Amino acid sequence: MVSIQHSEMDELHTLRDLLRWTTSQFNASDLFYGHGNADAFNDALQLILHGLHLPATEFPELFADARLTSSEKKAIFKLIERRINDRIPVPYLTNEAWFAGLPFYVDDRVLIPRSPFAELIADQFMPWLNKPESVTNILDLCTGGGCIAIACASAFPNAHVDAIDISTDALDVANINIEKHHLRDQVQTIKSDLWSSLTDQQYDLIVSNPPYVGSDEMATLPAEYHHEPSSALEADDNGLALVKKILLHAADFLSPEGLLFVEVGNSDFAVMEKWPDIEFLWLDFELGGHGVFLLDRVQCLTFSKKYK
């Protein structure tokens, strides 16, 4: 248990001092970095800049040697203690996370965004999507805080986006973000258990980052992950229960040229072992990440016929 003493506070004067000291404390505390920051330095930087009400996008050299007030240091030290002692990810302490170059409100009702979908969205899903300008309807299944849906709306400004989740709490956060980005006319939230509340809608693009962590993997996750809602992470059948439900009915909601993209993370090998006769196209990412597959409507029909 870390408890910061007043003597330590008194020895730190500038933003540069505090950033160096916090980085050292985080490194010494064996924290896990998997929620938007790659290492102790960036974790510390985001937390401190938030505490000082400064933009959290880059280190402000202009203020690097500015002296901090006692009240500023006290507020930041409280955040540092919570990060170390409780293993709370920084985005939950700051209520902000970045995805696809956009800022989002987050709290412990939703996952912290970290999906490789950001790279696909930035590229408008090309080269697999031949004519991005022809996309008029997009579905985000298991939207959580709405990050993927909102990023898709930004990348496809002429498309309508439906953002679906079974969790009312998650949809409340998604609606906060829709308002934050002024997209109420383009993005609609729908409470639904996957396909259950949809009728005859047809989508040119369906994307999904569903719960896909199996119970064995769940037990091995670092403490930081256990602050996230388990229902948004864990799924039955070795993580594949919801993936199967998505695949069984995707063809019913895809337009003739529509494409389905699903993230399954470390469950990629389980997917291939369970359905070896389905030709999943596994995507590569320049910016890191794995476990995203692509199927077209015909392949989804094949799956539903084989496994219904």
C-alpha positions in Angstrom: 0.0 0.0 0.0 1.5 3.3 -1.1 0.9 6.4 1.0 2.6 9.6 -0.2 4.2 11.6 2.6 4.1 15.4 2.8 7.9 15.4 2.8 7.8 13.9 -0.7 5.2 16.4 -1.9 7.4 19.3 -0.6 10.4 18.0 -2.6 8.6 18.0 -5.9 8.2 21.5 -7.4 7.6 21.5 -11.1 5.6 19.5 -13.6 8.8 17.9 -14.9 9.6 16.9 -11.3 6.2 15.3 -10.7 6.2 13.5 -14.0 9.6 11.9 -13.4 8.7 10.9 -9.8 5.3 9.5 -10.8 6.9 7.5 -13.7 9.3 6.0 -11.2 6.6 5.1 -8.7 4.5 3.4 -11.4 7.5 1.4 -12.7 8.3 0.3 -9.1 4.7 -0.8 -8.5 4.5 -3.4 -11.3 1.3 -1.9 -12.8 -0.2 -3.2 -16.0 -0.6 -1.0 -19.1 -3.3 -2.2 -21.4 -5.9 0.5 -21.4 -4.7 3.1 -23.9 -1.2 3.8 -22.6 1.9 1.7 -23.5 4.1 2.3 -20.4 4.5 4.0 -17.1 5.6 7.4 -18.6 2.5 7.8 -20.7 0.2 6.6 -17.9 1.7 9.1 -15.6 1.6 11.9 -18.2 -2.1 11.4 -18.9 -3.0 11.3 -15.2 -1.0 14.4 -14.3 -2.2 16.5 -17.2 -5.8 15.6 -16.3 -5.1 16.6 -12.7 -3.8 20.0 -13.9 -6.6 20.5 -16.3 -4.2 20.6 -19.2 -4.7 18.9 -22.7 -3.8 15.3 -22.3 -2.6 14.8 -25.9 1.1 15.7 -25.5 3.7 16.9 -23.0 3.4 20.7 -22.6 7.0 21.9 -22.8 5.8 25.5 -22.1 4.7 24.4 -18.6 7.4 21.8 -17.9 9.2 23.9 -15.4 6.2 25.6 -13.9 5.8 25.2 -10.2 2.8 23.4 -8.9 0.6 24.7 -6.0 0.1 22.6 -2.9 -3.6 22.0 -3.8 -2.6 20.8 -7.3 -0.1 18.3 -5.9 -2.5 17.0 -3.3 -5.2 16.3 -5.9 -2.7 14.6 -8.2 -1.2 12.5 -5.4 -4.7 11.2 -4.5 -5.0 10.0 -8.1 -1.6 8.4 -8.1 -2.4 6.5 -4.8 -5.6 5.1 -6.4 -3.8 4.1 -9.5 -1.1 2.2 -7.5 -3.1 0.8 -4.6 -6.4 0.0 -6.3 -5.0 -0.8 -9.8 -7.6 1.4 -11.4 -6.8 2.1 -15.0 -6.1 5.8 -15.7 -9.1 6.3 -18.1 -11.4 5.5 -15.2 -9.6 8.0 -13.0 -9.8 10.7 -15.6 -13.2 9.7 -17.2 -11.6 10.1 -20.6 -10.2 7.7 -23.2 -9.1 8.3 -26.8 -10.1 6.0 -29.7 -9.6 6.6 -33.4 -8.3 10.1 -32.6 -11.4 11.1 -30.8 -12.0 11.7 -27.0 -14.6 9.7 -25.2 -16.2 9.8 -21.8 -15.7 6.5 -19.9 -16.5 5.1 -16.5 -16.7 1.6 -15.0 -20.1 0.9 -16.7 -18.2 0.3 -20.0 -15.0 -1.2 -21.3 -12.1 1.2 -22.0 -11.7 1.4 -25.8 -8.5 -0.3 -27.1 -9.7 -2.1 -30.2 -7.7 -2.5 -33.4 -10.9 -1.4 -35.1 -9.6 2.1 -34.9 -7.1 1.3 -37.7 -9.8 -0.2 -39.9 -12.1 2.7 -39.3 -9.3 5.2 -40.2 -8.9 3.4 -43.5 -12.7 3.2 -44.1 -12.3 -0.6 -44.0 -10.4 -0.6 -47.3 -9.4 -2.5 -49.3 -12.2 -4.9 -48.3 -14.9 -2.2 -48.6 -14.6 -1.3 -52.3 -16.8 1.8 -52.3 -16.9 3.5 -48.8 -19.0 6.3 -50.3 -21.8 3.8 -51.0 -22.1 2.8 -47.3 -25.4 4.2 -45.9 -26.2 1.9 -43.0 -23.8 0.6 -40.3 -24.5 -1.6 -37.3 -22.3 -1.7 -34.2 -23.2 -4.8 -32.1 -22.2 -4.7 -28.4 -21.4 -1.0 -28.7 -20.6 -0.4 -25.0 -19.7 3.3 -24.6 -20.3 3.9 -28.3 -16.7 4.5 -29.4 -16.7 2.3 -32.5 -20.2 3.5 -33.6 -19.2 7.2 -33.2 -15.8 6.6 -34.9 -17.6 4.9 -37.8 -20.0 7.9 -38.0 -17.1 10.2 -38.2 -15.4 8.1 -41.0 -18.7 7.7 -42.9 -20.5 11.0 -42.5 -23.3 10.0 -44.9 -24.1 6.8 -43.1 -26.7 6.1 -40.4 -25.3 4.1 -37.5 -27.2 1.9 -35.1 -25.4 1.2 -31.8 -26.8 -1.9 -30.0 -26.1 -3.2 -26.5 -28.0 -5.3 -24.0 -26.8 -3.1 -21.1 -28.8 0.0 -20.2 -25.8 1.3 -18.3 -23.6 1.0 -21.3 -26.1 2.7 -23.5 -26.3 5.6 -21.0 -22.6 6.1 -21.5 -23.0 5.8 -25.3 -25.6 8.5 -25.3 -23.3 10.8 -23.3 -20.7 10.3 -26.1 -23.2 10.8 -28.9 -24.1 14.1 -27.4 -20.5 15.0 -26.8 -19.7 14.5 -30.5 -23.0 16.1 -31.7 -24.1 13.0 -33.6 -27.7 12.6 -32.3 -29.0 12.8 -35.9 -26.6 10.2 -37.2 -26.1 7.6 -34.4 -29.0 5.8 -32.7 -28.7 3.6 -29.6 -30.9 0.5 -29.4 -31.3 -1.7 -26.4 -31.2 -5.3 -27.7 -29.8 -8.7 -27.0 -27.8 -8.9 -30.2 -30.4 -9.2 -33.0 -33.5 -9.5 -30.9 -34.8 -6.0 -31.3 -34.0 -5.7 -35.0 -36.6 -6.5 -37.7 -35.8 -6.1 -41.4 -32.9 -3.7 -41.3 -30.2 -4.2 -43.9 -26.6 -3.0 -43.2 -23.7 -2.4 -45.6 -21.3 -2.8 -42.7 -21.7 -4.7 -39.4 -18.9 -4.4 -36.8 -18.8 -6.1 -33.4 -16.4 -6.3 -30.5 -18.5 -8.7 -28.3 -17.6 -10.3 -25.0 -15.2 -13.1 -26.1 -13.0 -13.9 -23.1 -13.2 -17.5 -21.8 -13.3 -18.3 -18.1 -9.8 -19.6 -18.1 -8.4 -16.5 -19.6 -10.5 -14.3 -17.4 -8.9 -15.8 -14.3 -5.5 -14.8 -15.6 -6.2 -11.2 -16.4 -4.3 -8.5 -14.5 -6.1 -6.6 -11.7 -6.8 -3.6 -13.9 -9.2 -5.6 -16.1 -11.3 -6.5 -13.1 -12.5 -2.9 -12.8 -14.2 -3.3 -16.1 -17.7 -4.9 -16.3 -17.2 -8.6 -16.5 -20.3 -9.0 -18.7 -18.6 -6.9 -21.4 -15.5 -9.2 -21.3 -16.5 -12.8 -20.5 -18.7 -15.2 -22.5 -19.6 -18.8 -22.2 -18.4 -21.7 -24.4 -14.7 -20.7 -24.1 -15.6 -17.1 -25.1 -17.5 -18.1 -28.2 -21.2 -18.1 -27.2 -22.0 -14.6 -28.4 -19.8 -14.9 -31.5 -21.8 -17.9 -32.6 -25.1 -16.0 -32.1 -23.7 -13.2 -34.2 -22.6 -15.5 -37.0 -25.9 -17.4 -37.1 -28.0 -14.4 -38.0 -25.6 -11.9 -39.6 -26.7 -12.8 -43.1 -30.3 -11.8 -42.3 -29.1 -8.2 -41.7 -26.4 -7.8 -44.2 -27.1 -6.1 -47.6 -26.1 -8.2 -50.6 -22.6 -6.7 -50.7 -22.4 -6.2 -46.9 -19.4 -7.2 -44.8 -19.2 -8.4 -41.2 -16.1 -7.6 -39.0 -15.8 -9.3 -35.6 -13.1 -8.9 -33.0 -12.4 -12.0 -30.9 -8.9 -11.2 -29.6 -7.1 -14.1 -28.0 -10.0 -16.4 -28.9 -8.9 -16.4 -32.5 -7.5 -19.9 -32.3 -10.6 -21.2 -30.5 -12.7 -19.8 -33.4 -10.6 -21.7 -36.0 -10.7 -24.9 -34.0 -14.4 -24.8 -33.4 -15.4 -23.9 -37.0 -12.5 -25.1 -39.2 -14.5 -25.3 -42.4 -15.4 -21.6 -42.4 -12.9 -19.5 -44.4 -12.4 -16.7 -41.9 -10.2 -13.8 -43.3 -8.0 -12.8 -40.4 -6.8 -9.2 -40.7 -3.3 -7.8 -40.0 -2.7 -4.4 -38.3 0.2 -2.1 -38.7 -0.4 -0.4 -35.4 -0.8 -3.6 -33.3 -3.7 -5.8 -32.4 -5.0 -9.1 -33.7 -8.0 -11.4 -33.6 -10.3 -9.6 -36.0 -12.0 -11.6 -38.8 -14.0 -10.7 -41.9 -16.9 -12.6 -43.5 -19.2 -11.6 -46.4 -22.9 -12.3 -46.6 -22.4 -15.6 -48.5 -20.0 -16.9 -45.9 -22.4 -15.9 -43.1 -25.2 -17.8 -44.9 -22.9 -20.9 -45.1 -22.2 -20.7 -41.4 -25.9 -20.4 -40.5 -26.8 -23.4 -42.6 -24.0 -25.6 -41.1 -24.4 -24.6 -37.4 -28.0 -23.5 -36.8 
